[in-house]
Amino acid sequence: MPSLQLWIPFAAATLAFACMPGPAILYMTAQTVALGRRAGLIAAFGVHIGCYVHILAAAIGLTSLIEQAPMLFAAIKLAGAAYLVWLGLSMFMGWASRQAKPPALLPKPCATASSSRSSIRRPPCSS
């Protein structure tokens, strides 16, 4: 069994990593801040559904099946890469179409709140 001198730094490092937000938390926070509470809840629901898919795959043995079939694993990786390329192109095309709009059609910038108290009572941007 490891000594106490090894357990203390290990516990400190584990605690530090446990307190760090991961990409899922950052995604949910960004959705909530940018689009509101409902969008944040939908993002949280989607993240949890994704976790449950992974848990279900492990529970029924798909993980070991994919591990034993290198061609299947390669196909899944290629499908994932194609999906990421499609997402990137979709985002770029959306950005390009927003850049082509005349200035009159662009959304107006948000007004700044006069005080922190008023920004709590009403949001500085309303759509």
Buried (B, 14 or more C-beta within 10 A) or exposed (E): EEEEEEEEEEEEEEEEEEEEEEEBEEBBEEBBEEEEEEBBEBBBEBBEEEEEEEEEBEEEEBEEEBEEEEEEEEEEEEEEEEEEEEEEEEEEEEEEEEEEEEEEEEEEEEEEBEEEEEEEEEEEEEE
